[in-house]
Amino acid sequence: MMAIGAFLLFLLLALLLLFFLKQLWTRRHLPPGPLALPLIGTFWVNGFGLQEDIFLKNAKRYGNISTMFSGRTLIVVLSGFKTVKEGMTSFSEVFSDRPDDPFLNALGKKKGIILSNGHTWKQQRHIGVFALRKLGLGKKSLENQIEEVAQKLVEIFAQRKGQPFDPLIPVLNSVSNVICTLSFGHQFAPEDENFQKLIEALKVIIKFTGDTFHMMYNLFSWLMNYFPGPHKEALASVELIRSFAKQEIEKHQEFHSLHEPQDFIDHYLLQMEKSRNDPNSTYDEENLAQCIFDLFAAGTETTFTTLMWALLLLVNHPNIQEKVQKEIEDVFGFSGSISYQDRKKLPYTNAVLHEMQRFKYVLLFGLPRQSTKDVKMMGFHIPKGAFIFPDMRSVLRDPEQWETPEEFNPNHFLDKDGKFIAREAFLPFGIGERVCLGEQLARIETFIFMTSLLKAFSFRLPEGVKELNQAPITKLSMHPHPYKLCAVPHTGINLIKTP
């Protein structure tokens, strides 16, 4: 009996040795990385959970191009500004596809703007860029709509009369309404039942994406479909948003004139009409519904999270907040509106907003790409089908690019004379062919929301609180922990506009 046990142990050790040697041989031309175990890949290295430095540890140990495995799926991680720039520019077309990922496939069905590929992606992105431009992106008309939403947020904050409150819900509702205005042509009242369902559905999806169940779904999707769990709730939430989008599409088809398009749905329906006889057209209602989902989810989540971090950082750094407010007061006073073009007159304010996005980048990592063919990069072989993760967090904290990468320091964007300077390594919206479609919209929103709020209030810590927690909740989207602040109105300013 002991002999059989010893033999089985020897056999197991021999198999493990063979597995290890085989892995060394098959990976000899790949970028370096930790040992991948059967089924689970390299997730064991991080304890099967997400961590803020999930890629940083790999980069420190293996260099700026390294590998990880999700099951049998090869992941190539690009770290640091120079490596990410080379990968996303020298191989921009090769690394432009979204991967064949079970959850992403269920999420987007390979339609819309964010999760589609090839001809479909090119057409959907084209109508996205075209419609946003026609709807006023970069023009005063769109800014006026954002200012209107920002003013409503100011009025909601003013109702708190300087007492501590959680800004999450009003900020989330406001940012969502900007996207609703662009997509549907109208806003929602905060208490609207359908609007709240949309917001709750978005929260469920964001909470699920990137957590342990997400990883389990990708590894065992064939099995997970038969079991209950948060993956079921997340996919149901996706369908809820898509169903709402289809209802809005039906209303537009019935009541709106395509000759005078007022929102994204109108522009898309007009494009569908123009392409009706084109056999290669991908403009259809399913892609339109997914485009609306993409705009709503991506356009709401990232800007909302940016604003929540911005308010927290202002409260924790009152000296910086005061300098911003003094600059605004010196240039404009505390009355009248400030346009996006006015950022050129507010170099310190502009620097602070950029530094907020650098220091508190809102994503743990962006959506992956997939290599469409075998390539050689920095002396390493990257095979066709490999997932590509450009680590933007490492770019925004690259010690070769930033003087004090781990500190909140607006001087990163100021020269010795106090003038604003653009930095090539400031890439919170990505780089390459998949650069964020809504980059300019997000920049305009952040500027107008924050200048509107800072003209009206000084943000303070609640009594007895020494500092707000700056550690993030580690998910795919890096939210701050819940917090309360006080929005103290500036003396002598009327914050409630009369109709």
SVG drawing of the C-alpha trace seen along z (x, -y; Angstrom):
<svg xmlns="http://www.w3.org/2000/svg" viewBox="-46 -90 61 92">
<polyline fill="none" stroke="black" stroke-width="0.4" points="0.0,0.0 2.8,-2.4 4.6,-1.5 1.5,-2.5 1.2,-5.8 4.9,-6.5 4.5,-5.7 1.4,-8.0 3.3,-10.8 6.3,-10.3 4.0,-10.3 2.3,-13.5 5.7,-15.2 6.9,-14.0 3.7,-15.4 4.2,-18.7 7.8,-18.8 6.8,-18.0 4.1,-20.7 6.6,-23.2 9.2,-22.3 6.6,-22.4 5.5,-25.9 9.1,-27.1 9.5,-25.8 6.3,-27.2 6.8,-30.6 10.5,-30.9 9.9,-33.7 7.1,-35.4 7.5,-38.3 8.4,-37.1 5.7,-36.5 4.7,-34.3 4.0,-30.6 0.6,-29.8 -1.3,-26.9 -3.9,-24.7 -7.4,-26.3 -6.7,-29.3 -3.6,-30.7 -1.7,-33.3 -4.6,-34.6 -3.1,-32.8 -0.3,-35.4 -2.7,-38.1 -4.8,-35.9 -7.7,-35.7 -8.7,-39.3 -8.2,-42.7 -5.6,-45.0 -4.6,-48.5 -1.1,-47.4 -2.2,-44.3 0.0,-45.1 2.7,-47.2 4.0,-44.1 4.5,-42.3 6.2,-45.3 8.7,-45.7 9.6,-42.0 9.5,-41.2 9.8,-44.6 7.5,-46.9 6.2,-44.1 5.1,-41.0 2.6,-38.2 -0.2,-36.9 -2.7,-34.1 -6.5,-33.9 -7.0,-30.1 -5.3,-29.3 -5.7,-32.9 -2.5,-34.8 -2.5,-38.4 0.3,-40.7 0.6,-43.8 2.3,-46.9 3.5,-49.2 5.0,-52.7 4.6,-55.5 7.2,-54.5 6.1,-50.9 2.4,-51.8 3.0,-54.5 5.0,-52.1 2.4,-49.3 -0.6,-51.5 1.0,-53.5 3.4,-51.1 0.8,-48.3 -2.3,-50.5 -4.2,-48.5 -3.0,-45.1 -4.0,-45.8 -7.3,-47.5 -9.7,-44.5 -11.7,-43.7 -11.1,-40.2 -13.3,-37.1 -14.2,-37.3 -17.3,-35.5 -18.6,-38.3 -17.8,-41.1 -19.6,-39.1 -22.6,-38.8 -22.4,-42.4 -22.1,-43.8 -23.0,-41.0 -20.2,-42.3 -22.3,-45.3 -22.2,-49.0 -19.1,-51.2 -17.1,-49.8 -17.2,-46.0 -17.5,-45.5 -14.8,-44.9 -13.9,-45.3 -16.4,-46.9 -19.1,-47.1 -16.9,-49.0 -15.7,-51.4 -19.3,-52.3 -20.6,-52.6 -17.7,-54.7 -18.1,-56.9 -21.8,-57.6 -20.8,-58.3 -18.2,-60.9 -20.5,-62.4 -23.5,-62.7 -21.6,-64.2 -20.1,-66.8 -23.5,-67.6 -25.1,-67.8 -22.7,-70.6 -19.5,-69.0 -17.0,-71.8 -19.8,-74.4 -21.6,-76.7 -24.9,-75.0 -23.8,-71.8 -22.0,-73.8 -25.3,-75.7 -27.0,-72.3 -24.2,-71.2 -24.3,-74.5 -28.1,-74.1 -27.5,-70.7 -24.6,-72.0 -26.8,-74.9 -29.4,-72.4 -26.7,-70.6 -25.6,-73.8 -29.2,-74.4 -29.4,-70.9 -26.2,-71.4 -27.5,-74.8 -30.5,-73.1 -28.2,-71.4 -27.4,-74.9 -23.8,-74.0 -24.7,-70.9 -22.9,-67.5 -24.3,-65.4 -23.3,-62.6 -22.9,-64.1 -23.1,-60.8 -26.7,-60.7 -27.0,-64.3 -23.7,-64.1 -24.6,-60.7 -28.0,-62.0 -26.6,-65.1 -23.9,-63.4 -26.4,-60.8 -28.7,-63.6 -26.1,-65.1 -25.8,-61.7 -29.6,-61.4 -29.9,-64.8 -27.5,-63.8 -29.0,-60.3 -32.7,-60.9 -33.1,-64.6 -34.5,-65.2 -33.5,-65.0 -35.2,-63.0 -36.4,-64.3 -34.3,-62.7 -37.3,-61.0 -38.4,-59.5 -38.9,-55.8 -37.4,-54.7 -34.4,-57.0 -33.7,-55.4 -34.0,-51.9 -31.4,-52.9 -29.1,-54.2 -29.5,-51.1 -28.9,-48.9 -25.6,-50.7 -24.5,-50.4 -25.1,-46.6 -23.0,-46.2 -20.1,-48.3 -20.1,-46.4 -19.9,-43.1 -17.3,-44.0 -13.9,-43.0 -14.8,-41.1 -14.2,-37.5 -17.5,-36.3 -16.5,-38.1 -13.3,-36.1 -15.2,-32.9 -17.7,-33.6 -14.9,-34.0 -13.2,-30.8 -16.4,-28.7 -19.0,-30.5 -20.5,-27.2 -21.1,-26.2 -22.0,-29.6 -25.0,-30.0 -26.7,-27.2 -26.1,-28.7 -27.6,-31.8 -25.3,-34.6 -24.4,-38.2 -23.5,-37.4 -27.2,-36.8 -28.2,-40.1 -25.5,-42.0 -26.7,-40.5 -30.3,-41.3 -29.3,-44.9 -27.6,-45.1 -30.9,-43.9 -32.9,-46.4 -30.9,-49.4 -31.0,-48.0 -34.8,-47.5 -35.2,-51.1 -33.1,-52.2 -35.4,-50.3 -38.5,-52.0 -36.9,-55.4 -36.0,-54.3 -39.7,-53.4 -40.8,-56.8 -38.4,-58.6 -39.5,-56.5 -43.1,-57.5 -42.8,-61.2 -39.5,-62.7 -38.6,-64.2 -35.5,-62.8 -35.0,-65.9 -34.3,-67.9 -32.3,-65.5 -32.2,-66.7 -30.3,-63.9 -28.2,-60.8 -31.1,-58.5 -32.4,-60.9 -29.0,-61.1 -28.6,-57.3 -32.1,-56.7 -31.3,-59.2 -28.2,-57.2 -30.2,-54.0 -32.5,-55.5 -29.6,-56.7 -28.0,-53.2 -31.2,-51.3 -30.0,-49.9 -26.4,-49.3 -25.9,-45.5 -22.8,-46.2 -24.4,-48.5 -24.4,-47.7 -26.7,-50.5 -29.6,-48.8 -31.8,-49.0 -29.7,-46.4 -26.5,-48.3 -28.3,-51.5 -29.6,-50.1 -26.0,-48.9 -24.6,-52.3 -27.0,-54.0 -25.9,-51.5 -22.3,-52.3 -22.8,-56.1 -24.9,-55.8 -22.6,-53.4 -19.2,-54.8 -20.3,-58.4 -21.9,-58.3 -19.5,-56.2 -16.1,-57.7 -17.2,-61.4 -19.2,-60.7 -16.3,-59.0 -13.9,-61.8 -16.1,-64.4 -16.5,-62.4 -12.7,-62.2 -12.4,-65.9 -14.7,-66.9 -12.8,-64.7 -9.4,-66.0 -10.6,-69.6 -11.8,-69.0 -8.6,-67.3 -6.5,-70.0 -8.1,-73.3 -5.1,-75.4 -5.4,-74.2 -9.1,-74.8 -8.6,-78.3 -6.0,-79.0 -8.5,-77.8 -11.3,-80.0 -9.0,-83.0 -8.0,-82.6 -11.7,-82.2 -12.6,-85.3 -9.7,-87.4 -10.6,-86.6 -14.4,-86.3 -15.7,-87.2 -18.3,-84.8 -21.1,-85.6 -21.8,-84.8 -20.9,-81.7 -17.5,-80.3 -17.1,-78.5 -14.7,-75.7 -12.7,-78.1 -12.1,-80.1 -9.8,-77.4 -7.0,-79.2 -7.5,-82.1 -7.4,-79.8 -4.1,-78.0 -4.0,-76.9 -7.6,-75.7 -6.9,-73.7 -3.8,-72.2 -5.7,-71.1 -8.4,-69.4 -5.8,-67.6 -3.9,-66.5 -7.0,-65.1 -7.5,-62.9 -3.9,-61.8 -3.6,-61.2 -7.0,-59.5 -7.3,-57.6 -10.8,-56.2 -10.1,-52.8 -8.1,-49.9 -7.4,-49.0 -9.2,-49.7 -11.0,-47.2 -8.5,-44.8 -7.5,-44.6 -6.6,-41.5 -3.7,-41.0 -5.1,-40.2 -1.8,-38.6 1.6,-37.5 4.0,-40.4 7.4,-41.1 7.6,-43.9 10.7,-44.9 12.3,-41.6 9.4,-39.5 6.9,-37.4 3.2,-38.3 1.0,-35.7 -2.2,-36.2 -5.2,-36.1 -3.2,-37.4 -5.1,-39.8 -3.3,-43.2 -3.6,-45.3 -2.1,-48.8 -1.8,-49.8 -2.7,-53.5 -2.4,-53.7 1.3,-52.9 1.6,-55.7 -0.1,-58.2 2.3,-57.2 5.4,-56.7 8.4,-58.1 10.2,-58.8 7.4,-61.2 6.2,-62.8 8.3,-64.6 6.2,-63.4 4.0,-60.6 2.6,-59.4 1.6,-62.9 -1.3,-65.2 0.7,-68.0 -0.9,-70.5 2.6,-71.8 2.9,-68.7 0.9,-70.8 2.5,-74.3 5.7,-75.8 8.0,-78.0 5.9,-81.1 2.6,-79.4 1.4,-78.8 -0.4,-75.6 1.6,-72.9 0.2,-69.8 2.0,-66.6 2.4,-63.8 2.1,-61.2 -1.4,-62.5 -3.4,-59.7 -6.5,-59.0 -8.6,-58.6 -6.3,-56.1 -4.2,-56.2 -4.4,-54.7 -7.4,-53.7 -9.6,-52.9 -9.0,-56.3 -12.2,-57.3 -14.9,-58.6 -16.2,-60.9 -12.9,-62.5 -13.8,-66.0 -17.3,-65.7 -15.8,-64.4 -13.2,-67.3 -16.0,-69.9 -18.3,-68.3 -15.5,-68.2 -14.5,-71.8 -18.0,-73.2 -19.3,-71.2 -16.3,-72.0 -16.0,-75.7 -19.8,-76.0 -19.5,-74.4 -16.4,-76.3 -17.9,-79.6 -20.8,-78.9 -19.3,-77.0 -16.3,-76.3 -16.2,-72.6 -15.3,-71.7 -14.8,-68.7 -17.7,-67.9 -17.1,-68.8 -14.9,-66.3 -13.5,-64.8 -9.8,-65.3 -9.5,-63.9 -11.5,-62.0 -10.3,-58.5 -8.3,-58.7 -7.9,-54.9 -10.1,-53.6 -12.5,-50.7 -10.7,-48.4 -12.9,-47.4 -12.6,-47.8 -13.9,-51.4 -12.0,-52.9 -14.5,-54.7 -13.7,-56.6 -15.2,-55.2 -18.6,-56.9 -18.0,-60.3 -19.8,-63.4 -18.8,-67.0 -20.2,-70.5 -20.9,-72.8 -20.7,-76.3 -22.2,-79.0 -20.0,-82.1 -21.4,-85.2 -23.8,-87.4 -24.3,-85.0 -27.8,-84.0 -27.6,-80.3 -31.2,-79.7 -32.0,-81.1 -35.5,-82.4 -37.4,-81.0"/>
</svg>
